[in-house]
Amino acid sequence: MAVPYALDALDPRELRRFERHLTRCAPCRTEAREMGEGAVRLAGAAAAPAPPALRERVLAAVRTTEQEPPPRAPVTPSAPPRARALLVPSGVPVGAFTSLAALALVLALAASVILAVQLVRSDGRIDRERADAREIAHVLAAPDARASAERDAWGRGINVVASESRRRAVVTVTGLGAPPRGRVHQLWVMRPASAPRSLGLLDGETPVIAAGLSASGASLAVTIEPDGGSERPTSAPLVQLALESVGFGE
Protein backbone atom coordinates (compact mmCIF):
# COMPACT_ATOMS: atom_id res chain seq x y z
CA MET A 1 0.00 0.00 0.00
CA ALA A 2 3.03 2.31 -0.01
CA VAL A 3 2.39 3.50 -3.59
CA PRO A 4 -1.26 4.61 -3.15
CA TYR A 5 -0.28 6.04 0.25
CA ALA A 6 2.44 8.15 -1.36
CA LEU A 7 -0.01 9.31 -4.03
CA ASP A 8 -2.67 10.16 -1.40
CA ALA A 9 -5.02 7.63 -3.03
CA LEU A 10 -6.14 5.62 0.01
CA ASP A 11 -9.65 6.00 1.34
CA PRO A 12 -9.93 7.16 4.97
CA ARG A 13 -10.36 3.63 6.35
CA GLU A 14 -7.36 2.25 4.45
CA LEU A 15 -5.32 5.32 5.42
CA ARG A 16 -5.96 4.80 9.14
CA ARG A 17 -5.13 1.10 8.88
CA PHE A 18 -1.90 1.70 6.95
CA GLU A 19 -0.74 4.50 9.24
CA ARG A 20 -1.27 2.20 12.24
CA HIS A 21 0.88 -0.36 10.45
CA LEU A 22 3.59 2.25 9.78
CA THR A 23 4.00 2.89 13.51
CA ARG A 24 5.36 -0.64 13.98
CA CYS A 25 7.01 -1.41 10.60
CA ALA A 26 10.29 0.37 9.84
CA PRO A 27 10.72 -1.12 6.31
CA CYS A 28 7.30 0.14 5.25
CA ARG A 29 8.02 3.59 6.71
CA THR A 30 11.20 3.75 4.65
CA GLU A 31 9.45 2.58 1.49
CA ALA A 32 6.53 5.00 1.95
CA ARG A 33 8.95 7.89 2.48
CA GLU A 34 10.97 6.96 -0.63
CA MET A 35 7.78 6.57 -2.68
CA GLY A 36 6.58 9.99 -1.51
CA GLU A 37 9.89 11.63 -2.36
CA GLY A 38 9.85 9.93 -5.76
CA ALA A 39 6.32 11.16 -6.49
CA VAL A 40 7.34 14.73 -5.61
CA ARG A 41 10.41 14.53 -7.83
CA LEU A 42 8.37 13.14 -10.72
CA ALA A 43 5.79 15.88 -10.37
CA GLY A 44 8.45 18.57 -10.22
CA ALA A 45 10.34 17.13 -13.17
CA ALA A 46 7.21 17.05 -15.34
CA ALA A 47 6.19 20.62 -14.46
CA ALA A 48 6.37 23.28 -17.14
CA PRO A 49 5.46 26.98 -17.21
CA ALA A 50 2.04 27.74 -18.70
CA PRO A 51 1.96 29.39 -22.14
CA PRO A 52 1.13 33.13 -22.06
CA ALA A 53 -2.26 32.65 -23.77
CA LEU A 54 -3.33 29.66 -21.65
CA ARG A 55 -5.81 31.55 -19.44
CA GLU A 56 -7.57 33.21 -22.38
CA ARG A 57 -7.88 29.92 -24.28
CA VAL A 58 -9.30 28.05 -21.31
CA LEU A 59 -11.81 30.82 -20.59
CA ALA A 60 -12.83 30.90 -24.25
CA ALA A 61 -13.41 27.15 -24.20
CA VAL A 62 -15.44 27.43 -20.99
CA ARG A 63 -17.65 30.15 -22.51
CA THR A 64 -18.48 27.98 -25.53
CA THR A 65 -19.02 24.70 -23.63
CA GLU A 66 -22.57 24.02 -22.47
CA GLN A 67 -22.77 23.31 -18.75
CA GLU A 68 -25.25 20.94 -17.12
CA PRO A 69 -27.35 22.52 -14.35
CA PRO A 70 -26.69 21.10 -10.86
CA PRO A 71 -29.29 18.52 -9.71
CA ARG A 72 -31.82 19.82 -7.22
CA ALA A 73 -32.01 18.00 -3.90
CA PRO A 74 -35.51 16.81 -2.88
CA VAL A 75 -37.12 19.07 -0.30
CA THR A 76 -39.26 17.72 2.51
CA PRO A 77 -41.85 20.41 3.41
CA SER A 78 -42.07 19.31 7.02
CA ALA A 79 -38.33 19.67 7.65
CA PRO A 80 -36.98 22.91 9.12
CA PRO A 81 -35.11 25.16 6.63
CA ARG A 82 -31.65 24.27 8.03
CA ALA A 83 -32.45 20.55 8.03
CA ARG A 84 -33.71 20.70 4.42
CA ALA A 85 -30.34 22.12 3.35
CA LEU A 86 -28.53 19.10 4.80
CA LEU A 87 -30.80 16.29 3.60
CA VAL A 88 -28.87 13.13 2.63
CA PRO A 89 -30.05 9.57 1.93
CA SER A 90 -30.39 7.29 4.93
CA GLY A 91 -27.12 5.65 5.95
CA VAL A 92 -24.87 8.00 3.92
CA PRO A 93 -22.64 10.35 5.97
CA VAL A 94 -22.63 14.02 5.06
CA GLY A 95 -18.83 13.85 4.74
CA ALA A 96 -19.22 11.52 1.76
CA PHE A 97 -20.86 14.32 -0.22
CA THR A 98 -18.05 16.69 0.77
CA SER A 99 -15.49 14.17 -0.56
CA LEU A 100 -17.47 13.73 -3.79
CA ALA A 101 -17.65 17.48 -4.26
CA ALA A 102 -13.90 17.82 -3.73
CA LEU A 103 -13.27 14.95 -6.16
CA ALA A 104 -15.54 16.56 -8.74
CA LEU A 105 -13.61 19.83 -8.39
CA VAL A 106 -10.27 18.03 -8.88
CA LEU A 107 -11.61 16.22 -11.95
CA ALA A 108 -12.93 19.49 -13.38
CA LEU A 109 -9.55 21.18 -12.88
CA ALA A 110 -7.78 18.20 -14.46
CA ALA A 111 -10.16 18.35 -17.44
CA SER A 112 -9.41 22.06 -17.84
CA VAL A 113 -5.67 21.42 -17.83
CA ILE A 114 -6.04 18.63 -20.40
CA LEU A 115 -8.19 20.89 -22.57
CA ALA A 116 -5.62 23.67 -22.36
CA VAL A 117 -2.79 21.30 -23.24
CA GLN A 118 -4.75 20.04 -26.23
CA LEU A 119 -5.23 23.60 -27.43
CA VAL A 120 -1.55 24.48 -27.41
CA ARG A 121 0.21 21.26 -28.35
CA SER A 122 0.22 19.05 -31.43
CA ASP A 123 -1.83 15.86 -31.43
CA GLY A 124 1.28 13.72 -31.88
CA ARG A 125 2.98 15.16 -28.84
CA ILE A 126 -0.19 14.79 -26.77
CA ASP A 127 -0.45 11.13 -27.71
CA ARG A 128 3.17 10.50 -26.75
CA GLU A 129 2.81 12.30 -23.43
CA ARG A 130 -0.40 10.42 -22.64
CA ALA A 131 1.33 7.12 -23.38
CA ASP A 132 4.29 8.09 -21.17
CA ALA A 133 1.94 9.17 -18.38
CA ARG A 134 0.09 5.84 -18.57
CA GLU A 135 3.37 3.92 -18.38
CA ILE A 136 4.53 5.96 -15.39
CA ALA A 137 1.18 5.42 -13.62
CA HIS A 138 1.32 1.65 -14.27
CA VAL A 139 4.80 1.37 -12.78
CA LEU A 140 3.97 3.51 -9.73
CA ALA A 141 0.75 1.57 -9.08
CA ALA A 142 2.27 -1.91 -9.54
CA PRO A 143 1.92 -4.08 -6.39
CA ASP A 144 5.66 -4.82 -6.44
CA ALA A 145 6.83 -1.24 -7.11
CA ARG A 146 10.00 -0.35 -5.21
CA ALA A 147 11.88 2.92 -4.96
CA SER A 148 15.56 3.68 -4.52
CA ALA A 149 17.92 6.62 -4.97
CA GLU A 150 21.64 7.31 -5.09
CA ARG A 151 23.49 10.60 -4.49
CA ASP A 152 27.14 11.50 -4.75
CA ALA A 153 29.17 14.07 -2.85
CA TRP A 154 28.38 16.75 -5.49
CA GLY A 155 24.61 16.34 -5.14
CA ARG A 156 24.16 14.47 -8.40
CA GLY A 157 21.51 11.79 -8.09
CA ILE A 158 19.49 9.10 -9.82
CA ASN A 159 16.01 8.17 -8.58
CA VAL A 160 14.27 4.96 -9.63
CA VAL A 161 10.82 3.47 -9.04
CA ALA A 162 10.74 -0.03 -10.57
CA SER A 163 8.35 -2.94 -11.01
CA GLU A 164 9.90 -6.35 -11.62
CA SER A 165 6.58 -7.80 -12.81
CA ARG A 166 6.28 -5.10 -15.49
CA ARG A 167 10.04 -5.16 -16.24
CA ARG A 168 10.00 -1.36 -16.22
CA ALA A 169 11.31 1.52 -14.15
CA VAL A 170 10.65 5.25 -13.94
CA VAL A 171 13.99 7.04 -13.84
CA THR A 172 14.78 10.67 -13.02
CA VAL A 173 18.11 12.37 -12.46
CA THR A 174 18.85 15.43 -10.35
CA GLY A 175 21.76 17.80 -10.00
CA LEU A 176 23.43 16.96 -13.31
CA GLY A 177 22.82 20.35 -14.87
CA ALA A 178 22.91 20.90 -18.61
CA PRO A 179 25.51 18.87 -20.53
CA PRO A 180 28.29 20.72 -22.35
CA ARG A 181 27.50 22.06 -25.82
CA GLY A 182 27.38 19.24 -28.37
CA ARG A 183 26.92 16.60 -25.66
CA VAL A 184 23.92 14.78 -24.16
CA HIS A 185 23.09 12.69 -21.11
CA GLN A 186 22.36 9.08 -22.03
CA LEU A 187 20.78 6.37 -19.85
CA TRP A 188 22.08 2.79 -19.92
CA VAL A 189 21.37 -0.57 -18.36
CA MET A 190 24.76 -2.05 -17.48
CA ARG A 191 25.02 -5.83 -17.92
CA PRO A 192 28.03 -7.85 -16.69
CA ALA A 193 27.58 -10.67 -19.22
CA SER A 194 27.01 -8.47 -22.28
CA ALA A 195 27.41 -4.94 -23.64
CA PRO A 196 25.49 -2.06 -22.03
CA ARG A 197 22.10 -1.32 -23.61
CA SER A 198 20.96 2.23 -24.27
CA LEU A 199 17.66 3.28 -22.72
CA GLY A 200 17.56 6.63 -24.50
CA LEU A 201 18.63 10.22 -24.04
CA LEU A 202 17.64 12.33 -21.04
CA ASP A 203 15.90 15.69 -21.28
CA GLY A 204 16.92 17.46 -18.09
CA GLU A 205 15.02 16.01 -15.13
CA THR A 206 12.07 14.76 -17.19
CA PRO A 207 11.14 11.18 -16.13
CA VAL A 208 12.18 8.37 -18.48
CA ILE A 209 10.60 4.93 -18.78
CA ALA A 210 13.27 2.22 -18.77
CA ALA A 211 11.65 -0.79 -20.46
CA GLY A 212 12.71 -4.40 -20.92
CA LEU A 213 14.61 -4.73 -17.64
CA SER A 214 15.53 -8.20 -16.41
CA ALA A 215 17.69 -10.02 -13.88
CA SER A 216 20.62 -9.83 -16.31
CA GLY A 217 20.92 -6.09 -15.73
CA ALA A 218 23.25 -5.04 -12.92
CA SER A 219 22.65 -1.28 -12.76
CA LEU A 220 21.26 1.84 -14.40
CA ALA A 221 23.84 4.48 -15.30
CA VAL A 222 24.00 7.92 -16.92
CA THR A 223 26.95 9.03 -19.04
CA ILE A 224 27.82 12.08 -21.14
CA GLU A 225 27.86 11.24 -24.85
CA PRO A 226 28.26 13.09 -28.18
CA ASP A 227 25.14 14.82 -29.52
CA GLY A 228 22.66 12.20 -30.75
CA GLY A 229 23.91 9.50 -28.38
CA SER A 230 26.31 6.58 -28.68
CA GLU A 231 26.02 2.85 -29.34
CA ARG A 232 28.35 2.18 -26.39
CA PRO A 233 29.25 4.39 -23.40
CA THR A 234 32.27 6.59 -24.12
CA SER A 235 32.65 8.02 -20.61
CA ALA A 236 32.48 6.90 -17.00
CA PRO A 237 29.01 7.00 -15.36
CA LEU A 238 28.04 10.28 -13.74
CA VAL A 239 25.46 8.54 -11.54
CA GLN A 240 24.67 4.85 -11.14
CA LEU A 241 22.14 2.74 -9.22
CA ALA A 242 22.18 -1.02 -8.62
CA LEU A 243 19.06 -2.72 -9.96
CA GLU A 244 19.18 -5.12 -7.04
CA SER A 245 18.02 -2.25 -4.82
CA VAL A 246 14.67 -2.15 -6.69
CA GLY A 247 14.03 -5.88 -6.93
CA PHE A 248 16.03 -7.01 -9.98
CA GLY A 249 18.85 -9.52 -10.01
CA GLU A 250 18.08 -10.91 -6.56
Secondary structure, DSSP 8 states (H G I E B T S, - for coil): -HHHHHTT---HHHHHHHHHHHTT-HHHHHHHHHHHHHHHHHHHHH-----TTHHHHHHHHHHHS-----------TTS-HHHHHT---TT--HHHHHHHHHHHHHHHHHHHHHHHHHHHS-HHHHHHHHHHHHHHHHHHH-TT-EEEEEE-TTS-EEEEEEETTTTEEEEEEES-----TTEEEEEEEE-TTS--EEEEE--TT--EEEES--TT--EEEEEEEETT--SS--S--SEEEEGGGGTS--
